[in-house]
């Protein structure tokens, strides 16, 4: 440890100041005004001194020293730390401080034994002490220092308690909290916004943030990238139109949100000059047509007017809000608790980010103590900070995997993940022996992405023959072709299974009763065998068609009706062949390869809308049907028609008998069971019967649905569905009836998507995007939104805005770029 010493002729040394808490508190006050860089360096020396005191403790805990050392590095020796001690004139062994700190932290991660000696920071200490000496020399000429030296004591007034180092840091930080600094720092800006939001006075700051961080950059980007490139615009005018539409859309949203009379977060104006500017901006925005390209003049004039308005808004923030924010108890408490964590994780210039870009990682929360206050500035993520401030935010989740790695042969993609066959195990009835005939992951073993996406799942036995793997009959049961969904909600496998029943002819596999029945009543025992196709895409029609074609090709071969049948490579290649990209069915955006008609065959329109209300309110949903493929098709159709919303919870359209315990799941779910298992199902759900919405697809019933969709949505959607699905009924009184056409699948899907999009559209006016350099999120104004709902609809929306379904949508789609 560097021992304190007093320099000749009564001069102070840096070491002496560091070791005396009262001396360094006075010196810190001087540096906070005269030399902010050396302010951080003196804090560093004090923290190192505290670190060395750990070696004097009886416990001498190695892990405590390691954590404290890492904390010092993060707080003082990284580029993004608020108290960064590095500069061009301060190096250690010819290395920048940040680089040296990184090396030191890496060394500690690999060898914690480095903390067994108290000279860990000795090299940095020497450089910092040399850098502090000029400032200390100037400090000794101040009246405060002369008074300190004249009395030769380590505090100015013995009646005044020594200043706490943490309080000195707080005072220094508060002195640097200006409106300019807050507005230029995304994290600080978000904290200021939360304070105003809780007071319901967030309109001006919200408008400033969205106009500055979203609309103006979008306008500038449009002027720079879209308009000057006339040649590129002629080649691809669609790109420019998309950019223009984004500008028009956002401008209209901001107008409705902040500037229109009775807006959600209205920005009030007092003088005629401000009102005139708002009128000019309204004129600009109102003249913009979404379907026409904006001109350079239109965008430039609107941007100039908007910038003038922002000057007024900034003055309003300074006079009416910012000072009140700094003096508030909530700000004081927040500053003491989260001082360093309020700072943005990086001082680098931030490009405008949209809320559809999900942050790459979430940082863990750091700790703080009385001497060194907190960990590095990036130790707390913005959502965690908001949680501490008791504000609900919606953060985008990692993107769902909607496409999988594919290999193409002649332009046709390999969409078949695997082909496998199965036969009943005669020695252990009810179990199967399966054989993988083709695996995409095995075809491309060197491609890790292919292997990750297409490795076939385990535990498929329960889906080969969910019902009656063994049948006693005088005639062979007919073959069946069913399709199911297997796996997680986000990364399912879609499987089509061709099953046939094969007679057991060997007497050694028959029990005595079966032998007697066979001999006396010709009652033969049939066991299941078959072949399955698996894909990452819902290509049910394609998978079924291929299996049917193969079945028709081999059905007359005698060996096919035996357990010894082996599928030749020719048939396997036919099943696993690449699927032509043109024409369909290879799935493009929002496309499916199955009919949603069974959903409308099994449920009347009113019950269908009750079902979707249950989806919106995240109820537990149980489908019941006598047909396994119907369970799968109906559940998949519901997921499809729910778009652009995505069901975020447990999803298993078919529960085999050995998985019925899943009905005890405490979270929302979508399950399906065969009707033959209803008695067993009732035993599982009798204690939770009212909480589960039961959809009996055989009897067209919906039981225990909580409530309907909002009345305006329900009436309009029901009427439009009747026109599409029941044209003969709706148009029965017309002179010329419409011709009966095929089921209008695309029209129905478009109707549902449009309905939900319209239903969610005005929610953008109550969504406030917030972000720093790492995290992005949306705060939704539940109070303002519910206030504008009709009484008959408010109960539905009160539940809906609290669901994960809504949170996920509003975080990723609710705020459009």
Secondary structure in CASP SS format (residue, H / E / C, confidence):
PFRMAT SS
TARGET T0000
AUTHOR 0000-0000-0000
METHOD secondary structure of the structure
MODEL  1
X C 1.00
X C 1.00
X C 1.00
X C 1.00
X C 1.00
X C 1.00
X C 1.00
X H 1.00
X H 1.00
X H 1.00
X C 1.00
X C 1.00
X C 1.00
X H 1.00
X H 1.00
X H 1.00
X H 1.00
X H 1.00
X H 1.00
X C 1.00
X H 1.00
X H 1.00
X H 1.00
X H 1.00
X H 1.00
X H 1.00
X H 1.00
X H 1.00
X H 1.00
X H 1.00
X H 1.00
X H 1.00
X H 1.00
X H 1.00
X C 1.00
X H 1.00
X H 1.00
X H 1.00
X H 1.00
X H 1.00
X H 1.00
X H 1.00
X H 1.00
X H 1.00
X H 1.00
X H 1.00
X H 1.00
X H 1.00
X H 1.00
X H 1.00
X H 1.00
X H 1.00
X H 1.00
X H 1.00
X H 1.00
X H 1.00
X C 1.00
X C 1.00
X C 1.00
X C 1.00
X C 1.00
X H 1.00
X H 1.00
X H 1.00
X H 1.00
X H 1.00
X H 1.00
X H 1.00
X H 1.00
X H 1.00
X H 1.00
X H 1.00
X H 1.00
X H 1.00
X H 1.00
X H 1.00
X C 1.00
X C 1.00
X C 1.00
X C 1.00
X C 1.00
X C 1.00
X C 1.00
X C 1.00
X C 1.00
X C 1.00
X E 1.00
X C 1.00
X C 1.00
X E 1.00
X E 1.00
X E 1.00
X C 1.00
X C 1.00
X E 1.00
X E 1.00
X H 1.00
X H 1.00
X H 1.00
X H 1.00
X H 1.00
X H 1.00
X H 1.00
X H 1.00
X H 1.00
X H 1.00
X H 1.00
X H 1.00
X H 1.00
X H 1.00
X C 1.00
X H 1.00
X H 1.00
X H 1.00
X H 1.00
X H 1.00
X C 1.00
X C 1.00
X C 1.00
X C 1.00
X C 1.00
X H 1.00
X H 1.00
X H 1.00
X H 1.00
X H 1.00
X H 1.00
X H 1.00
X H 1.00
X H 1.00
X H 1.00
X H 1.00
X H 1.00
X H 1.00
X H 1.00
X H 1.00
X H 1.00
X H 1.00
X H 1.00
X C 1.00
X C 1.00
X C 1.00
X H 1.00
X H 1.00
X H 1.00
X H 1.00
X H 1.00
X H 1.00
X H 1.00
X H 1.00
X H 1.00
X C 1.00
X C 1.00
X C 1.00
X C 1.00
X C 1.00
X C 1.00
X C 1.00
X C 1.00
X C 1.00
X C 1.00
X C 1.00
X C 1.00
X C 1.00
X H 1.00
X H 1.00
X H 1.00
X H 1.00
X H 1.00
X H 1.00
X H 1.00
X H 1.00
X H 1.00
X H 1.00
X H 1.00
X C 1.00
X C 1.00
X C 1.00
X H 1.00
X H 1.00
X H 1.00
X H 1.00
X H 1.00
X H 1.00
X C 1.00
X H 1.00
X H 1.00
X H 1.00
X H 1.00
X H 1.00
X H 1.00
X H 1.00
X H 1.00
X H 1.00
X H 1.00
X H 1.00
X H 1.00
X H 1.00
X C 1.00
X C 1.00
X C 1.00
X C 1.00
X H 1.00
X H 1.00
X H 1.00
X H 1.00
X H 1.00
X H 1.00
X H 1.00
X H 1.00
X H 1.00
X H 1.00
X H 1.00
X H 1.00
X H 1.00
X H 1.00
X H 1.00
X H 1.00
X H 1.00
X H 1.00
X H 1.00
X H 1.00
X H 1.00
X H 1.00
X H 1.00
X H 1.00
X H 1.00
X C 1.00
X C 1.00
X H 1.00
X H 1.00
X H 1.00
X H 1.00
X H 1.00
X H 1.00
X C 1.00
X H 1.00
X H 1.00
X H 1.00
X H 1.00
X H 1.00
X H 1.00
X H 1.00
X H 1.00
X H 1.00
X H 1.00
X H 1.00
X H 1.00
X H 1.00
X H 1.00
X H 1.00
X H 1.00
X H 1.00
X H 1.00
X H 1.00
X H 1.00
X H 1.00
X H 1.00
X H 1.00
X C 1.00
X C 1.00
X C 1.00
X C 1.00
X C 1.00
X C 1.00
X C 1.00
X C 1.00
X C 1.00
X C 1.00
X C 1.00
X C 1.00
X H 1.00
X H 1.00
X H 1.00
X H 1.00
X H 1.00
X H 1.00
X H 1.00
X H 1.00
X H 1.00
X H 1.00
X H 1.00
X H 1.00
X H 1.00
X H 1.00
X H 1.00
X H 1.00
X C 1.00
X C 1.00
X C 1.00
X C 1.00
X C 1.00
X C 1.00
X C 1.00
X C 1.00
X H 1.00
X H 1.00
X H 1.00
X H 1.00
X H 1.00
X H 1.00
X H 1.00
X H 1.00
X H 1.00
X H 1.00
X H 1.00
X H 1.00
X H 1.00
X H 1.00
X H 1.00
X H 1.00
X H 1.00
X H 1.00
X H 1.00
X H 1.00
X H 1.00
X H 1.00
X H 1.00
X H 1.00
X H 1.00
X H 1.00
X H 1.00
X H 1.00
X H 1.00
X H 1.00
X H 1.00
X H 1.00
X C 1.00
X H 1.00
X H 1.00
X H 1.00
X H 1.00
X H 1.00
X H 1.00
X H 1.00
X H 1.00
X H 1.00
X H 1.00
X C 1.00
X H 1.00
X H 1.00
X H 1.00
X C 1.00
X C 1.00
X C 1.00
X C 1.00
X C 1.00
X C 1.00
X C 1.00
X C 1.00
X C 1.00
X C 1.00
X C 1.00
X C 1.00
X C 1.00
X C 1.00
X C 1.00
X C 1.00
X C 1.00
X C 1.00
X C 1.00
X C 1.00
X C 1.00
X C 1.00
X C 1.00
X C 1.00
X C 1.00
X C 1.00
X C 1.00
X C 1.00
X C 1.00
X C 1.00
X C 1.00
X C 1.00
X C 1.00
X C 1.00
X C 1.00
X C 1.00
X C 1.00
X C 1.00
X C 1.00
X H 1.00
X H 1.00
X H 1.00
X H 1.00
X H 1.00
X H 1.00
X H 1.00
X C 1.00
X C 1.00
X C 1.00
X C 1.00
X C 1.00
X E 1.00
X C 1.00
X C 1.00
X C 1.00
X C 1.00
X C 1.00
X C 1.00
X C 1.00
X C 1.00
X C 1.00
X C 1.00
X C 1.00
X C 1.00
X C 1.00
X E 1.00
X E 1.00
X C 1.00
X C 1.00
X E 1.00
X E 1.00
X C 1.00
X C 1.00
X E 1.00
X E 1.00
X E 1.00
X E 1.00
X E 1.00
X E 1.00
X E 1.00
X E 1.00
X E 1.00
X C 1.00
X C 1.00
X C 1.00
X C 1.00
X C 1.00
X C 1.00
X C 1.00
X E 1.00
X E 1.00
X E 1.00
X E 1.00
X E 1.00
X E 1.00
X E 1.00
X E 1.00
X H 1.00
X H 1.00
X H 1.00
X H 1.00
X C 1.00
X C 1.00
X C 1.00
X C 1.00
X H 1.00
X H 1.00
X H 1.00
X H 1.00
X H 1.00
X H 1.00
X H 1.00
X C 1.00
X C 1.00
X C 1.00
X C 1.00
X C 1.00
X C 1.00
X H 1.00
X H 1.00
X H 1.00
X H 1.00
X C 1.00
X C 1.00
X C 1.00
X C 1.00
X C 1.00
X E 1.00
X E 1.00
X E 1.00
X E 1.00
X C 1.00
X C 1.00
X C 1.00
X C 1.00
X C 1.00
X C 1.00
X E 1.00
X E 1.00
X E 1.00
X E 1.00
X E 1.00
X E 1.00
X E 1.00
X E 1.00
X C 1.00
X C 1.00
X C 1.00
X C 1.00
X E 1.00
X E 1.00
X E 1.00
X E 1.00
X E 1.00
X E 1.00
X E 1.00
X E 1.00
X E 1.00
X E 1.00
X E 1.00
X E 1.00
X C 1.00
X C 1.00
X C 1.00
X H 1.00
X H 1.00
X H 1.00
X C 1.00
X C 1.00
X H 1.00
X H 1.00
X H 1.00
X H 1.00
X H 1.00
X H 1.00
X H 1.00
X H 1.00
X H 1.00
X H 1.00
X C 1.00
X C 1.00
X E 1.00
X E 1.00
X E 1.00
X E 1.00
X E 1.00
X E 1.00
X E 1.00
X E 1.00
X E 1.00
X E 1.00
X E 1.00
X E 1.00
X C 1.00
X C 1.00
X C 1.00
X C 1.00
X H 1.00
X H 1.00
X H 1.00
X H 1.00
X H 1.00
X H 1.00
X H 1.00
X H 1.00
X H 1.00
X H 1.00
X H 1.00
X H 1.00
X H 1.00
X H 1.00
X H 1.00
X C 1.00
X C 1.00
X C 1.00
X H 1.00
X H 1.00
X H 1.00
X H 1.00
X C 1.00
X C 1.00
X C 1.00
X C 1.00
X C 1.00
X C 1.00
X C 1.00
X H 1.00
X H 1.00
X H 1.00
X H 1.00
X H 1.00
X H 1.00
X H 1.00
X H 1.00
X C 1.00
X C 1.00
X E 1.00
X C 1.00
X C 1.00
X C 1.00
X C 1.00
X C 1.00
X C 1.00
X C 1.00
X C 1.00
X C 1.00
X C 1.00
X C 1.00
X C 1.00
X C 1.00
X C 1.00
X C 1.00
X C 1.00
X C 1.00
X H 1.00
X H 1.00
X H 1.00
X H 1.00
X H 1.00
X H 1.00
X C 1.00
X C 1.00
X H 1.00
X H 1.00
X H 1.00
X H 1.00
X H 1.00
X H 1.00
X H 1.00
X H 1.00
X H 1.00
X H 1.00
X H 1.00
X H 1.00
X C 1.00
X C 1.00
X C 1.00
X E 1.00
X E 1.00
X E 1.00
X E 1.00
X E 1.00
X E 1.00
X C 1.00
X C 1.00
X H 1.00
X H 1.00
X H 1.00
X H 1.00
X H 1.00
X H 1.00
X H 1.00
X H 1.00
X H 1.00
X H 1.00
X H 1.00
X H 1.00
X H 1.00
X H 1.00
X H 1.00
X C 1.00
X C 1.00
X C 1.00
X C 1.00
X C 1.00
X C 1.00
X C 1.00
X E 1.00
X E 1.00
X E 1.00
X C 1.00
X C 1.00
X C 1.00
X C 1.00
X H 1.00
X H 1.00
X H 1.00
X H 1.00
X H 1.00
X H 1.00
X H 1.00
X H 1.00
X C 1.00
X C 1.00
X C 1.00
X C 1.00
X E 1.00
X E 1.00
X E 1.00
X E 1.00
X E 1.00
X E 1.00
X H 1.00
X H 1.00
X H 1.00
X H 1.00
X H 1.00
X H 1.00
X H 1.00
X H 1.00
X H 1.00
X H 1.00
X H 1.00
X H 1.00
X H 1.00
X H 1.00
X H 1.00
X H 1.00
X H 1.00
X E 1.00
X E 1.00
X E 1.00
X E 1.00
X E 1.00
X C 1.00
X C 1.00
X C 1.00
X C 1.00
X E 1.00
X E 1.00
X E 1.00
X C 1.00
X C 1.00
X C 1.00
X C 1.00
X C 1.00
X C 1.00
X C 1.00
X H 1.00
X H 1.00
X H 1.00
X H 1.00
X H 1.00
X H 1.00
X H 1.00
X H 1.00
X H 1.00
X H 1.00
X H 1.00
X H 1.00
X H 1.00
X H 1.00
X H 1.00
X C 1.00
X H 1.00
X H 1.00
X H 1.00
X H 1.00
X C 1.00
X C 1.00
X C 1.00
X C 1.00
X C 1.00
X C 1.00
X C 1.00
X C 1.00
X C 1.00
X C 1.00
X C 1.00
X C 1.00
X C 1.00
X C 1.00
X H 1.00
X H 1.00
X H 1.00
X H 1.00
X H 1.00
X H 1.00
X H 1.00
X H 1.00
X H 1.00
X H 1.00
X H 1.00
X H 1.00
X H 1.00
X H 1.00
X H 1.00
X H 1.00
X H 1.00
X H 1.00
X H 1.00
X H 1.00
X H 1.00
X H 1.00
X E 1.00
X E 1.00
X E 1.00
X E 1.00
X E 1.00
X C 1.00
X C 1.00
X C 1.00
X C 1.00
X E 1.00
X E 1.00
X E 1.00
X E 1.00
X E 1.00
X C 1.00
X H 1.00
X H 1.00
X H 1.00
X H 1.00
X H 1.00
X H 1.00
X C 1.00
X C 1.00
X C 1.00
X H 1.00
X H 1.00
X H 1.00
X H 1.00
X H 1.00
X H 1.00
X H 1.00
X H 1.00
X H 1.00
X H 1.00
X C 1.00
X C 1.00
X C 1.00
X H 1.00
X H 1.00
X H 1.00
X H 1.00
X H 1.00
X H 1.00
X H 1.00
X H 1.00
X H 1.00
X C 1.00
X C 1.00
X C 1.00
X C 1.00
X C 1.00
END
